[in-house]
């Protein structure tokens, strides 16, 4: 059995709070990134595309790439959470 003191519990609580703040900041920045890409993607695409019908290709590739990467990322997260080794 492990003897845990009050100081150890306080240190773990402080570390958990620190991690929550970092993860919340990363989540906020990640969410803001998508909004900026959608807001500027079609404008930049229209400027760079040789044909106006290709203006939304960068946004389409962003959405397709995000959708394609979701399931593999979830699988990796699940194996990491369960402690299962790959391969």
SETI-730827 format. One record per residue: x, y, z of N, C-alpha, C in turn. Coordinates in steps of 0.1 Angstrom, whole numbers, padded with zeros to 4 digits, always signed. Example, Ala and Ser with C-alpha at 12.3 -4.5 7.8 and 13.67 -1.06 7.14 Angstrom:
+0132-0057+0078+0123-0045+0078+0132-0033+0078+0128-0022+0071+0137-0011+0071+0129+0000+0079
//
This chain:
+0008-0012+0000+0000+0000+0000+0009+0012+0000+0005+0023-0007+0012+0035-0008+0007+0045+0002+0017+0051+0009+0014+0061+0019+0014+0075+0012+0003+0081+0011+0002+0094+0005-0001+0105+0015+0008+0115+0015+0006+0126+0025-0003+0137+0019-0007+0146+0027-0015+0158+0022-0007+0166+0012+0006+0167+0014+0014+0175+0005+0014+0169-0009+0015+0156-0010+0015+0149-0023+0001+0151-0030-0010+0151-0022-0023+0153-0028-0024+0167-0033-0019+0177-0026-0020+0191-0030-0011+0193-0042+0001+0187-0043+0009+0188-0055+0002+0182-0067-0004+0170-0066-0011+0164-0077-0023+0173-0081-0030+0179-0072-0041+0187-0075-0037+0200-0082-0025+0206-0078-0020+0217-0085-0016+0214-0099-0010+0202-0101-0006+0198-0114-0018+0195-0123-0028+0189-0118-0040+0187-0125-0047+0200-0130-0047+0210-0121-0053+0223-0124-0044+0229-0135-0031+0228-0134-0022+0234-0144-0025+0228-0158-0026+0214-0158-0029+0207-0170-0042+0211-0176-0052+0213-0168-0065+0217-0173-0064+0231-0180-0057+0240-0173-0056+0253-0179-0049+0252-0193-0038+0245-0193-0031+0243-0206-0039+0237-0217-0047+0226-0213-0055+0220-0223-0067+0229-0228-0072+0237-0219-0083+0246-0223-0078+0257-0232-0065+0262-0230-0060+0272-0239-0057+0266-0252-0052+0253-0253-0049+0247-0265-0062+0244-0273-0073+0240-0266-0086+0238-0273-0091+0251-0278-0090+0262-0271-0094+0275-0276-0087+0280-0288-0074+0278-0288-0066+0282-0300-0069+0273-0312-0071+0260-0309-0074+0251-0320-0087+0254-0326-0097+0258-0318-0110+0262-0324-0110+0275-0331-0102+0284-0327-0100+0297-0334-0093+0295-0347-0084+0285-0348-0077+0283-0361-0087+0279-0372-0096+0271-0369-0106+0267-0380-0114+0279-0384-0118+0288-0375-0126+0300-0379-0118+0309-0388-0105+0311-0385-0097+0319-0394-0095+0313-0407-0093+0300-0408-0091+0293-0421-0104+0294-0429-0115+0292-0423-0128+0294-0431-0130+0308-0436-0127+0318-0427-0129+0332-0431-0120+0337-0442-0108+0332-0442-0098+0337-0452-0096+0327-0464-0100+0315-0462-0097+0305-0472-0103+0308-0486-0115+0311-0487-0121+0314-0500-0116+0327-0506-0113+0337-0498-0107+0349-0503-0093+0347-0509-0085+0340-0502-0072+0336-0507-0073+0327-0519-0082+0317-0518-0084+0308-0529-0088+0315-0542-0097+0325-0541-0102+0332-0552-0091+0341-0558-0082+0346-0550-0071+0354-0554-0060+0345-0562-0058+0333-0557-0047+0325-0562-0052+0315-0574-0064+0312-0574-0069+0302-0583-0070+0308-0598-0065+0300-0607-0066+0304-0621-0081+0305-0626-0090+0297-0620-0104+0298-0624-0112+0300-0611-0122+0308-0611-0129+0312-0599-0136+0299-0593-0139+0289-0602-0146+0277-0597-0137+0269-0587-0124+0271-0588-0115+0264-0579-0112+0271-0566-0119+0282-0563-0116+0290-0551-0118+0283-0538-0128+0274-0538-0130+0267-0525-0123+0254-0524-0114+0250-0532-0106+0238-0531-0098+0238-0519-0091+0248-0515-0084+0248-0502-0092+0244-0490-0104+0250-0489-0113+0247-0478-0118+0233-0479-0121+0228-0491-0126+0215-0493-0115+0205-0488-0103+0207-0492-0092+0199-0487-0090+0199-0472-0092+0210-0466-0091+0211-0452-0101+0203-0445-0114+0203-0450-0125+0195-0444-0122+0181-0446-0118+0177-0458-0116+0163-0462-0104+0157-0453-0094+0165-0452-0082+0161-0444-0086+0159-0429-0094+0168-0424-0099+0167-0410-0107+0155-0408-0116+0153-0417-0125+0141-0416-0117+0128-0418-0107+0128-0426-0099+0116-0428-0090+0113-0416-0086+0123-0409-0077+0121-0398-0084+0118-0385-0097+0120-0385-0105+0118-0372-0105+0104-0367-0108+0094-0375-0108+0081-0370-0095+0075-0366-0084+0077-0374-0071+0072-0369-0066+0079-0356-0069+0092-0355-0066+0099-0342-0073+0093-0331-0086+0090-0333-0094+0084-0322-0089+0070-0318-0085+0063-0328-0079+0049-0325-0066+0050-0317-0058+0060-0321-0045+0061-0314-0048+0066-0300-0057+0075-0298-0061+0080-0285-0066+0069-0276-0075+0060-0282-0080+0049-0274-0070+0039-0270-0060+0036-0279-0050+0026-0275-0041+0033-0265-0038+0046-0266-0030+0052-0256-0037+0053-0242-0050+0055-0242-0057+0056-0230-0058+0042-0223-0059+0032-0231-0060+0018-0225-0047+0012-0222-0036+0018-0227-0023+0013-0225-0019+0001-0234-0025+0001-0245-0023-0010-0254-0011-0006-0264-0002-0015-0266+0009-0012-0275+0006-0016-0289+0010-0007-0298+0007-0010-0312+0018-0018-0318+0015-0028-0326+0025-0036-0333+0031-0047-0326
//
